[in-house]
Every structure is written in structure tokens, then in C-alpha cells.
Amino acid sequence: MCAGIQLHVLLRAADTYTDCNGNRHGYNDGTAEPYTNCDCDRNTDIYSETQRDAKAQPGATAAADSAATSGVKAAIKYHLSQSSMTSSKTLLAITIAGALGGIVAGSASAAMISITPTKDNTLYEYDPAEGDTSNGAGFHFFAGENALGEIRRGVLAFDIAGSIPPGSTIVAVSLTMNMSRTMVDTARIVELHKLLADWGEGSSHAPGEEGDGAPAMPNDATWRHRFFDTIFWTTQGGDFSGTVSANQSVGPVGQYTWSSTQMVADVQSWLGNPASNFGWLLLGDESTNGTTKRFDTRESASPPVLTIEYIPGPRAMPTPRPRPTRAPRPTT
């Protein structure tokens, strides 16, 4: 489609013009003939009585042409101005609408929360000489082997269903923890594994650097117990999935983050089935002595933080209240 402006042009006898289709046309004096302008609209040259009279008088043609030319210029200026203003206003409206639409869509499509654990603890490898130890109320938990070759495994869990609306879609998950003490700065792989059974956090609190634990208290998780001292793990050291949910290389003291698609799947499953949410087990390098890494717990000043990005599920519509049936009016 061609584009342009509407023009009303005064042409004298023998004048010709070419329309937007490439056809040439001629005019007779004092006649008006329809033509197609560059807007592809049908128009008719319409002249005032004064202009037609002026064309018939000697010496008046130039004056009439001049007046017509001035009118044409004014018309062009007016139409260009109106077209520009209309286009600018339209473009501005479209831009504003698009920006607002993007903001609304973005705010409605995703949400993000950061939560700390509801419980955490350390499973200290069982030593008959020391008995069952734990650190339910301690400031630290551990993963790896200490200098004596004794294994430590951390456990932690988060309240997913109580933090995210049901029916939501989990988009991304990351776990950030502060590693506050290590025997050497050598990097060691620390894995997250999904726990398969529930466990407890009692009131035990290990002394000193907390590496050896404290005597287990009721409901504490230990190397042998899920809940001290009545409920046991199926396998000592914790019941957990063989699938690695995420891994991270941990070297010197500092903060480290675990993130993966499997963690997204774990959190999504816990949201859909809260009864299966037992959290993760932290598995360090257990291949040699002196690999233990100490992390800070929820009781510390730098607790683990689980950050979850999700798309909220549909809001549940309230059930309509039944309306009482009106009693029929008595007939007279």
C-alpha cells in the first residue's frame, strides 16, 4: 500500500499528472476530475467559484495558480503535522502499554524466596567408647573425615510446603552455606543427597569447636539413630539416595553455593508431597583422613540459606456458600 498525504491540486488545461499506479491524466479548463493520491484514496479536485472565474479572465491565471499553490503548501504542512502527531501519539501509547504489560507479566510470572533450615545436625560416626553423640543445638555441622579417620555427615531440612503456595512450579534452587573451619585449604567435593527418612534435632550442644559432638539427647539424630534413642536408621550413617542432588568443590574458608536441576526436582517433589520432605544429607570426602569441612548451622550468625525461584500456582477459589431456599408464600 502506498503512503502519503491528501492533496487538492489546481491544474490548468493541458496539465497532466501521473497517479500512484503510473497512469497519466489530463484536465480540461474548469473541470474537476477524480484522481488517486498517494494515500490511495479517491479524491476530487474542487475549486471555488472565484478560482474558476479567475481562470476565465485574462491575466488572472497566474494569481489563481499562486493561490492554489499556497493552499497546497498549507494543506501539505497541515497533513504532515497531523500525521506526525498521530504517529507519535500512537507509538507512545504502544510503548507505554508494552512496558506496563511487561512489568505486570514479569511480576505475575515468577517469585523468589530465601529460607533458613527448620533443623540441622551432625551424624558423628559411632564410637562404642564414646557412645552416641550429636550436636542438635550446636552452631556447626560437619562433612568428611577428621584426622583420626572418623566420618562426619551433616543433615539439614527446610519447610518447603509452608513457604511456597501449593501447585507452584519450581524454576531454580540454590543452597548457600558458610564453611567456617577446615584442616587444610585443599578443595574437596561435598555432595548433597536426598534423605529417605525423617530424623530429629535435640538439645545436645558440643563444646569447643564441636568436632567431637556431645552426648545425644532425646530425639537427636545420631550415626545409628533417626530419633535417639528409640528409632534407628535402616543403614547406619543415614538413609539417603545414591543420586547426587548437587556437588560443590569446597576449599578455604568462605561461602559456597550448590545448585542443580536435581535440586529443583527435589524441592518440587517436597512441595507436592510434604510428607516425603526429609531434607538433604551433606556427604564430604570420605576417602582419606583430614578432609572434614565445618559449616555453620541455623543457630549461628551465618545460617544456610535456600533460595527458591518459582511460578505461583493458581489461587484456590472459595467454595460458594449454599443459599437457603425460600419458603413458598402461603396461598390465600
C-alpha positions in Angstrom: 0.0 0.0 0.0 1.4 3.4 -0.9 1.6 6.1 1.8 1.4 9.8 1.6 -1.0 12.8 2.2 -4.1 14.1 0.7 -3.6 17.0 -1.8 -6.1 19.2 -3.6 -4.3 20.5 -6.7 -5.4 23.0 -9.2 -4.3 22.1 -12.7 -4.8 24.2 -15.9 -5.8 23.0 -19.3 -3.2 20.7 -20.9 -1.7 19.9 -17.5 -1.2 16.3 -16.8 -0.3 14.2 -13.8 0.7 10.7 -13.0 -1.2 8.7 -10.3 0.4 6.3 -7.9 -0.3 3.4 -10.4 1.8 5.1 -13.1 -1.2 6.3 -15.3 -1.1 9.8 -16.8 -4.2 12.0 -16.8 -5.1 15.3 -18.5 -7.6 18.1 -17.4 -9.9 20.4 -19.2 -10.3 24.0 -18.1 -12.7 24.5 -15.3 -13.4 20.7 -14.9 -12.9 18.6 -11.8 -11.8 15.1 -12.3 -11.3 12.5 -9.6 -7.8 11.2 -9.1 -6.0 8.8 -6.7 -3.5 10.4 -4.4 -0.6 8.7 -2.7 -2.8 7.7 0.2 -4.6 5.5 -2.4 -7.9 7.4 -1.5 -10.3 8.6 -4.2 -10.5 12.4 -4.3 -11.9 15.1 -6.5 -10.3 18.5 -7.4 -12.8 21.0 -6.1 -12.3 24.7 -6.9 -14.1 27.7 -5.6 -16.2 29.8 -7.9 -13.7 32.6 -7.6 -10.9 30.3 -8.9 -12.9 29.1 -11.9 -13.9 32.7 -12.7 -10.3 33.9 -12.4 -9.1 31.2 -14.9 -11.5 32.7 -17.5 -10.2 36.2 -17.1 -7.1 37.3 -18.9 -4.1 37.7 -16.6 -5.9 36.0 -13.7 -4.5 32.5 -14.3 -1.2 33.2 -12.5 -3.0 34.7 -9.5 -5.3 31.7 -9.3 -2.3 29.3 -9.7 -0.4 31.2 -6.9 -3.4 31.0 -4.6 -3.8 27.3 -5.3 -0.1 26.6 -4.7 -0.3 28.4 -1.4 -3.3 26.3 -0.4 -1.4 23.1 -1.4 1.6 24.1 0.7 -0.7 24.8 3.7 -2.5 21.5 3.2 0.8 19.6 3.0 2.1 21.2 6.1 -1.2 20.6 8.0 -1.4 16.9 6.9 2.2 16.2 7.7 1.8 17.8 11.1 -1.3 15.8 11.9 0.2 12.6 10.6 3.4 13.1 12.7 1.4 13.9 15.8 -0.9 10.9 15.3 2.0 8.6 14.7 4.0 9.9 17.7 1.0 9.5 20.0 0.3 6.0 18.7 3.9 5.0 19.1 4.0 6.5 22.7 0.8 4.6 23.6 2.1 1.3 22.2 5.5 1.8 24.1 3.8 2.6 27.4 1.3 -0.3 27.0 4.2 -2.7 26.2 6.3 -1.6 29.1 3.4 -1.9 31.6 2.4 -5.3 30.1 6.0 -6.5 30.6 6.1 -5.3 34.2 2.7 -6.9 35.1 3.7 -10.2 33.3 7.1 -10.3 35.0 5.7 -9.7 38.5 2.9 -12.2 38.0 5.1 -14.9 36.4 7.8 -15.5 39.0 8.6 -15.1 42.7 11.6 -15.8 44.8 12.1 -16.6 48.5 15.1 -17.3 50.7 14.6 -19.5 53.8 16.8 -21.0 56.5 16.6 -24.6 57.8 14.0 -25.8 60.2 16.5 -28.2 61.6 20.1 -29.4 61.1 22.5 -31.7 62.8 25.7 -33.8 62.5 25.9 -37.6 62.3 29.1 -38.4 64.2 30.4 -41.9 63.3 29.6 -44.2 66.2 32.4 -45.0 68.7 31.5 -47.5 71.4 33.9 -45.9 73.8 32.2 -42.6 73.5 28.6 -43.7 72.9 26.1 -41.9 70.6 26.9 -38.3 70.1 25.1 -35.4 68.3 25.0 -31.6 68.1 21.3 -30.7 67.7 21.7 -27.2 69.2 25.2 -26.5 68.1 26.5 -23.7 65.8 28.2 -26.0 63.3 27.8 -29.3 61.4 30.4 -31.3 59.6 31.2 -33.3 56.4 34.2 -35.5 55.7 36.8 -37.4 57.8 38.6 -36.0 60.8 42.3 -36.5 61.5 41.5 -39.8 63.2 39.6 -41.1 60.2 36.2 -40.7 61.9 33.4 -39.8 59.5 31.0 -36.8 59.9 27.9 -36.2 57.9 25.7 -33.2 58.1 21.9 -33.2 57.7 19.5 -30.3 57.2 15.9 -29.7 56.1 13.7 -26.8 55.1 10.0 -26.1 55.3 9.0 -26.1 51.6 5.3 -26.5 51.8 5.0 -23.9 54.4 6.9 -21.3 52.3 5.6 -21.8 48.8 2.0 -21.9 47.6 0.7 -25.3 46.6 0.6 -26.0 42.9 3.6 -23.8 42.2 6.2 -24.7 39.7 9.8 -24.6 40.9 12.1 -22.9 38.5 15.5 -22.7 40.2 17.1 -23.7 43.6 20.4 -22.8 45.2 21.8 -23.6 48.7 24.4 -21.3 50.1 26.4 -22.3 53.2 29.3 -20.7 55.1 32.3 -23.0 55.6 34.0 -21.7 58.7 36.8 -24.1 59.5 39.0 -26.6 57.7 42.1 -28.6 58.5 43.6 -27.7 55.1 42.6 -25.5 52.2 42.7 -28.4 49.7 39.5 -28.4 47.7 37.2 -31.3 48.5 34.0 -32.3 46.8 31.0 -32.0 49.1 27.7 -33.6 47.8 24.0 -33.2 48.6 21.9 -36.4 48.8 18.2 -36.6 49.3 17.4 -38.1 52.7 14.8 -41.0 52.6 13.7 -41.0 56.3 12.8 -38.4 58.9 15.3 -37.5 61.7 15.5 -35.2 64.7 17.2 -32.3 66.3 17.5 -32.4 70.0 19.1 -30.2 72.6 22.7 -31.5 72.5 25.4 -28.9 72.1 29.0 -29.9 71.6 31.8 -28.0 73.3 34.7 -26.2 71.8 35.0 -26.4 68.0 32.2 -29.0 68.1 34.1 -31.6 66.1 33.5 -34.5 68.5 29.9 -33.9 69.3 28.1 -34.1 72.7 26.1 -37.0 74.3 22.9 -37.4 72.3 19.7 -36.1 73.8 16.1 -37.3 73.3 15.1 -37.0 69.6 18.6 -36.2 68.4 19.8 -37.7 65.1 23.0 -39.8 65.6 25.0 -42.1 63.4 22.7 -45.0 64.5 19.5 -43.2 65.3 17.0 -41.2 63.5 15.5 -40.2 66.8 17.6 -41.0 69.8 17.3 -43.5 71.4 14.3 -45.4 70.1 14.1 -45.1 66.2 17.1 -46.3 64.1 18.3 -45.7 60.6 17.9 -48.7 58.3 21.6 -48.2 57.5 24.0 -46.6 60.0 25.2 -43.2 58.9 21.8 -42.2 57.4 19.3 -43.4 54.8 19.8 -41.4 51.7 19.5 -41.6 48.0 22.5 -42.7 45.9 21.7 -40.0 43.4 23.8 -36.8 43.9 21.4 -33.9 44.0 24.3 -31.4 43.7 28.1 -31.2 44.4 30.5 -28.4 45.0 34.2 -28.1 45.4 35.0 -26.7 48.9 38.4 -25.3 49.6 39.4 -22.5 52.0 37.0 -20.8 54.5 34.2 -18.9 52.7 30.7 -19.2 51.3 29.8 -21.9 48.8 26.7 -22.5 46.7 25.1 -25.7 45.5 22.6 -25.5 42.6 21.3 -28.1 40.0 18.3 -29.3 38.1 18.1 -32.3 40.5 17.7 -29.9 43.5 14.8 -28.3 41.5 13.3 -31.8 41.2 13.9 -32.5 44.9 12.1 -29.3 46.0 9.3 -29.8 43.5 8.7 -33.3 44.9 8.7 -32.0 48.5 6.2 -29.3 47.6 3.9 -31.8 46.0 4.3 -34.4 48.8 5.4 -32.6 52.1 5.4 -35.9 53.9 8.4 -37.0 51.9 10.5 -33.9 52.8 13.4 -35.1 55.0 15.9 -32.7 53.6 19.5 -33.4 52.4 22.5 -35.2 53.7 25.9 -33.4 53.3 28.4 -36.0 52.2 32.1 -35.0 52.2 35.3 -36.6 51.0 35.5 -39.9 53.0 38.4 -41.3 51.1 41.1 -40.2 53.4 41.8 -38.6 56.8 41.8 -34.9 57.4 39.1 -33.9 54.9 36.5 -32.5 57.2 34.8 -29.2 56.4 32.8 -27.4 59.1 29.7 -25.5 58.1 27.6 -23.1 60.1 24.1 -24.1 61.3 20.8 -22.3 61.6 21.7 -21.4 65.2 24.8 -19.4 64.0 25.1 -15.9 62.8 25.6 -17.2 59.2 23.0 -19.9 58.7 22.5 -21.9 55.5 20.1 -20.2 53.0 18.0 -21.9 50.5 16.9 -19.6 47.6 13.9 -20.8 45.5 12.5 -19.2 42.4 9.0 -20.4 41.5 5.9 -19.6 39.5 2.9 -19.4 41.8 0.2 -21.9 41.3 -3.4 -20.9 40.6 -5.3 -19.4 43.6 -7.9 -21.7 45.1 -11.4 -20.3 44.6 -13.6 -20.3 47.7 -16.4 -22.7 47.7 -19.7 -20.9 47.2 -22.0 -20.9 50.2 -25.3 -22.6 49.6 -28.2 -20.2 49.7 -31.2 -21.2 51.7 -34.3 -22.0 49.8 -37.1 -19.5 50.4 -40.2 -20.9 51.8 -43.2 -20.7 49.5 -45.6 -17.9 50.2 -48.9 -19.2 51.6 -51.8 -19.0 49.2 -54.9 -17.2 50.1 
